[in-house]
Amino acid sequence: MAKTKSLPKEKKYAAISQVGYKPNNSEWINQDACFVKEYQKGNENSTMAVVCDGHGVNGHLVSNFILEQIAAKVDKGEAIDEESFGELQNSLEGNDNIDSSISGTTCTIVNVSNGHVTAMNVGDSPAYIGRRNEENQKLELIPITFDHVPMVSSEANRIKANGGVVNVRSGSNSSISSGTSDTLPLRVWIRIEDGQTVKLIGLAMTRSLGDVKAHAKGVISEPNVVKKELKESDEFILVCSDGVTDALERSEISELMDDYMSSLPPYEHKKDWDPVQAANMLVSNARRKWNPFVGIDDITCCILKLR
């Protein structure tokens, strides 16, 4: 009797990161870093997804250092919670091998365990729940993180109260309420003096890990924490860098995911989709939306399949 082959284990998650393109920098290094890790704590099986999007000259070093620190904590069975972000900031500032004075990273951590999801983040690397609408059966993306950007008045006010400048350009503080005719986004501007040289650094976020100079002006490492109970209609978790969301609208992402699931051969069940294929599909579609003559951001996408 012929021996039957065992079926491969169904893929439950994916972590894909693709380096960007800078027209004036042929040696550009991917500043994004990510992982998805399954682990067990007590009797609970958990899955964690982490995305870090670095910025500044040492952004790639900062993002990878933070990712390694988180992975080490998980491997040791240590809790990853709100206090961990302060510990990560202190660990980074104490690292003599990485200059994080004007370099930093976003950090989004999503943990799925026992029918619940916990999301913690600093910066603007978003996370979503992919939920099937029970009435029309369309796929929807439900945000579970909060972007820490200068356009949010409460975030900008904290920066201003600490002596920082929030504007589209380096100069006086801009009024959030009155808006601006300038099409550039608001940034946190930090004045850096090095001997007789003065330069201005514009940071696109109001919370981060690293960015020591900016932290002296009100940028903080305290995360937002969101906890939700998962529903039967929740199909996946998406965690990504803004290389995805700056190129694709939320509605486009949900449509692309829905179209991918619906394109499976008729003999396959709609739930038998592959998160690796799905993540690669989103990364490819996002990359095509970027203008290569201006530059392509690093693009990172983690997907956790729930059903």
C-alpha positions as CSV (number, residue, x, y, z in Angstrom):
1,M,0.0,0.0,0.0
2,A,1.4,3.3,-1.0
3,K,2.4,5.7,1.8
4,T,0.4,8.9,1.7
5,K,2.1,12.2,2.2
6,S,1.1,14.3,5.2
7,L,-0.3,17.7,4.2
8,P,1.9,20.7,5.0
9,K,0.9,22.7,8.1
10,E,-1.5,25.4,7.2
11,K,0.2,28.8,7.1
12,K,-1.2,31.0,9.9
13,Y,0.8,34.2,9.5
14,A,3.2,36.1,7.3
15,A,5.9,38.8,7.8
16,I,7.1,40.5,4.6
17,S,9.4,43.5,4.3
18,Q,10.7,45.0,1.0
19,V,13.4,47.6,0.8
20,G,12.5,50.9,-0.7
21,Y,14.2,52.9,-3.4
22,K,15.9,56.3,-3.2
23,P,17.0,57.9,-6.5
24,N,20.0,59.6,-4.9
25,N,21.0,56.6,-2.7
26,S,21.9,53.4,-4.5
27,E,23.0,51.9,-1.1
28,W,19.8,52.5,0.7
29,I,19.2,50.0,3.6
30,N,15.7,48.9,4.6
31,Q,14.8,50.8,7.8
32,D,11.8,48.6,8.5
33,A,12.0,45.6,10.7
34,C,9.3,43.0,11.6
35,F,8.6,39.6,13.0
36,V,5.7,37.3,13.8
37,K,6.3,34.9,16.7
38,E,4.2,32.2,18.2
39,Y,4.9,31.5,21.9
40,Q,3.3,30.0,25.0
41,K,2.9,31.6,28.3
42,G,1.3,29.4,31.0
43,N,-1.4,27.4,29.3
44,E,-2.1,30.1,26.6
45,N,-0.9,30.0,23.1
46,S,-0.2,33.5,21.8
47,T,1.0,35.1,18.5
48,M,2.8,38.4,18.4
49,A,3.4,40.7,15.4
50,V,5.8,43.6,15.6
51,V,6.6,46.3,13.1
52,C,9.3,48.9,13.5
53,D,9.8,51.7,10.9
54,G,13.1,53.4,11.4
55,H,14.0,57.0,10.4
56,G,17.1,59.1,10.5
57,V,20.6,58.1,9.5
58,N,20.7,55.2,11.9
59,G,17.1,54.3,11.6
60,H,17.9,50.7,10.4
61,L,20.1,50.2,13.4
62,V,17.5,51.5,15.8
63,S,14.6,49.5,14.4
64,N,16.5,46.2,14.4
65,F,17.8,46.8,17.9
66,I,14.3,47.4,19.2
67,L,13.0,44.3,17.4
68,E,15.8,42.1,18.8
69,Q,15.1,43.4,22.3
70,I,11.4,42.6,22.1
71,A,12.2,39.1,20.7
72,A,14.7,38.5,23.5
73,K,12.0,39.4,26.1
74,V,9.5,37.1,24.6
75,D,12.0,34.2,24.4
76,K,12.8,34.8,28.1
77,G,9.1,34.7,29.0
78,E,9.1,38.4,30.1
79,A,5.9,40.4,29.7
80,I,5.6,42.9,26.9
81,D,3.4,45.7,28.2
82,E,3.1,49.5,28.4
83,E,6.2,49.8,30.7
84,S,8.3,47.8,28.2
85,F,8.4,50.9,25.9
86,G,10.1,53.0,28.5
87,E,12.6,50.1,29.1
88,L,13.2,49.9,25.4
89,Q,13.9,53.6,25.2
90,N,16.3,53.5,28.2
91,S,18.1,50.5,26.7
92,L,18.5,52.3,23.4
93,E,19.8,55.5,25.0
94,G,22.3,53.4,26.9
95,N,23.6,51.6,23.8
96,D,27.0,53.2,23.0
97,N,27.1,51.4,19.6
98,I,24.0,53.2,18.2
99,D,23.6,57.0,18.0
100,S,19.9,57.6,18.5
101,S,20.2,61.3,19.1
102,I,18.4,62.1,15.8
103,S,17.4,58.6,14.7
104,G,14.5,56.6,15.9
105,T,11.7,54.2,15.0
106,T,8.0,53.6,15.3
107,C,7.0,50.5,17.2
108,T,3.7,48.6,16.9
109,I,3.2,45.4,18.9
110,V,0.0,43.3,18.4
111,N,-0.6,40.3,20.6
112,V,-3.4,37.7,19.9
113,S,-4.2,35.3,22.7
114,N,-7.3,33.5,24.0
115,G,-9.8,35.3,21.7
116,H,-8.4,38.7,22.5
117,V,-6.1,41.2,20.8
118,T,-3.9,43.8,22.5
119,A,-2.3,46.5,20.4
120,M,0.4,48.9,21.6
121,N,2.1,51.5,19.5
122,V,4.2,54.6,19.2
123,G,4.4,56.4,15.9
124,D,2.4,55.8,12.8
125,S,2.7,52.1,11.9
126,P,-0.9,51.0,11.9
127,A,-2.7,47.8,12.9
128,Y,-6.2,46.7,11.8
129,I,-8.6,43.9,12.3
130,G,-10.0,42.4,9.0
131,R,-13.6,41.9,9.8
132,R,-16.4,40.4,7.6
133,N,-19.5,42.6,7.7
134,E,-22.3,40.3,8.8
135,E,-25.0,42.1,6.7
136,N,-23.3,42.5,3.3
137,Q,-20.4,40.1,3.8
138,K,-17.9,42.7,2.6
139,L,-14.5,42.8,4.3
140,E,-13.7,45.9,6.4
141,L,-10.6,47.1,8.1
142,I,-11.1,48.2,11.7
143,P,-8.2,50.4,13.1
144,I,-6.8,49.2,16.5
145,T,-3.9,51.7,16.8
146,F,-3.7,55.4,17.0
147,D,-1.3,57.4,14.8
148,H,0.9,59.8,16.8
149,V,1.3,62.6,14.4
150,P,1.6,66.5,14.7
151,M,-1.8,66.9,13.0
152,V,-3.5,65.7,16.2
153,S,-3.9,68.8,18.3
154,S,-3.4,67.1,21.7
155,E,-0.1,65.7,20.4
156,A,1.0,69.0,18.9
157,N,0.1,70.9,22.1
158,R,2.4,68.7,24.2
159,I,5.3,69.4,21.8
160,K,4.7,73.1,21.9
161,A,4.5,73.1,25.7
162,N,7.9,71.6,25.8
163,G,9.5,74.2,23.5
164,G,9.2,72.2,20.3
165,V,8.1,73.7,17.0
166,V,5.2,72.2,15.0
167,N,4.8,73.5,11.5
168,V,4.9,72.4,7.8
169,R,8.3,74.1,7.6
170,S,11.0,75.0,10.1
171,G,9.8,78.2,11.7
172,S,7.1,79.4,14.1
173,N,4.4,77.1,15.4
174,S,1.5,76.5,13.1
175,S,-2.1,76.8,14.2
176,I,-3.7,73.4,13.9
177,S,-7.3,74.8,13.9
178,S,-6.7,77.4,11.3
179,G,-5.0,75.0,9.0
180,T,-2.5,75.9,6.3
181,S,-2.4,76.4,2.6
182,D,0.8,74.5,2.4
183,T,0.4,70.9,1.1
184,L,3.3,69.6,3.2
185,P,2.4,67.6,6.3
186,L,3.0,69.1,9.8
187,R,6.3,68.1,11.4
188,V,8.0,68.4,14.7
189,W,11.1,70.6,14.1
190,I,14.2,70.2,16.3
191,R,17.2,72.6,16.1
192,I,20.5,70.8,16.3
193,E,23.7,72.8,16.9
194,D,27.1,71.3,16.2
195,G,29.8,73.8,16.7
196,Q,29.1,76.6,14.2
197,T,26.8,74.4,12.2
198,V,23.0,74.6,12.8
199,K,20.5,72.2,11.2
200,L,16.8,71.6,11.6
201,I,15.4,68.1,11.8
202,G,11.8,67.5,10.9
203,L,10.1,64.5,12.6
204,A,6.9,63.2,11.1
205,M,5.7,61.8,14.4
206,T,5.1,62.8,18.0
207,R,5.9,59.5,19.7
208,S,8.8,57.2,19.0
209,L,11.6,55.1,20.3
210,G,15.0,56.8,20.0
211,D,15.1,60.4,18.8
212,V,16.7,61.6,22.0
213,K,17.0,65.2,20.9
214,A,13.3,65.3,20.0
215,H,12.3,63.6,23.3
216,A,13.8,66.7,25.0
217,K,11.1,68.7,23.2
218,G,8.0,66.6,24.1
219,V,8.3,63.6,21.9
220,I,7.6,60.6,24.1
221,S,7.9,56.8,24.1
222,E,4.6,56.2,26.0
223,P,2.4,53.9,23.8
224,N,-1.4,53.8,23.2
225,V,-2.8,50.5,24.4
226,V,-6.0,49.0,23.0
227,K,-7.5,45.7,24.0
228,K,-10.4,44.1,22.1
229,E,-12.3,40.9,22.2
230,L,-12.2,39.2,18.8
231,K,-15.5,38.4,17.0
232,E,-16.4,35.3,14.9
233,S,-16.4,37.6,11.9
234,D,-12.8,38.7,12.4
235,E,-10.6,37.0,9.8
236,F,-7.1,38.5,10.2
237,I,-4.9,41.1,11.8
238,L,-2.9,43.4,9.6
239,V,0.2,45.3,11.0
240,C,2.1,47.4,8.5
241,S,4.5,50.3,8.0
242,D,3.3,53.5,6.3
243,G,4.9,52.3,3.2
244,V,1.6,50.4,2.7
245,T,-0.9,53.0,4.0
246,D,0.7,56.0,2.4
247,A,0.2,54.2,-0.9
248,L,-3.1,52.4,-0.4
249,E,-6.3,53.7,1.2
250,R,-7.9,51.6,3.9
251,S,-10.8,50.8,1.5
252,E,-8.3,49.7,-1.2
253,I,-6.5,47.3,1.2
254,S,-9.8,45.7,2.2
255,E,-10.9,45.4,-1.4
256,L,-7.6,43.9,-2.4
257,M,-7.8,41.3,0.4
258,D,-11.4,40.5,-0.4
259,D,-10.6,40.1,-4.1
260,Y,-7.7,37.8,-3.3
261,M,-9.9,35.6,-1.1
262,S,-12.6,35.5,-3.7
263,S,-10.2,34.6,-6.5
264,L,-9.4,31.2,-4.9
265,P,-10.3,28.2,-7.1
266,P,-13.9,27.0,-6.7
267,Y,-12.8,23.7,-5.1
268,E,-11.1,25.6,-2.3
269,H,-12.9,26.9,0.7
270,K,-12.9,30.7,0.9
271,K,-11.1,30.5,4.3
272,D,-8.3,28.4,2.9
273,W,-6.3,31.5,1.8
274,D,-2.6,31.9,2.3
275,P,-1.4,34.9,4.4
276,V,2.0,34.8,2.7
277,Q,0.4,35.2,-0.7
278,A,-1.8,37.9,0.7
279,A,1.0,39.9,2.3
280,N,3.1,39.7,-0.9
281,M,0.1,40.9,-2.9
282,L,-0.4,43.9,-0.6
283,V,3.3,44.8,-0.7
284,S,3.4,44.5,-4.5
285,N,0.3,46.7,-5.0
286,A,1.6,49.3,-2.5
287,R,5.0,49.4,-4.3
288,R,3.3,50.0,-7.7
289,K,1.6,53.1,-6.3
290,W,4.8,54.9,-5.3
291,N,6.5,57.2,-7.8
292,P,10.1,55.8,-8.4
293,F,11.2,59.2,-9.6
294,V,10.5,60.7,-6.2
295,G,11.3,57.6,-4.2
296,I,9.7,54.4,-2.8
297,D,9.4,53.9,0.9
298,D,10.3,50.6,2.6
299,I,7.2,48.5,2.7
300,T,6.4,46.0,5.5
301,C,3.3,43.9,6.0
302,C,2.5,41.3,8.7
303,I,-0.7,39.3,8.6
304,L,-2.1,37.0,11.3
305,K,-4.8,34.6,10.1
306,L,-7.5,34.2,12.8
307,R,-9.8,31.6,11.2
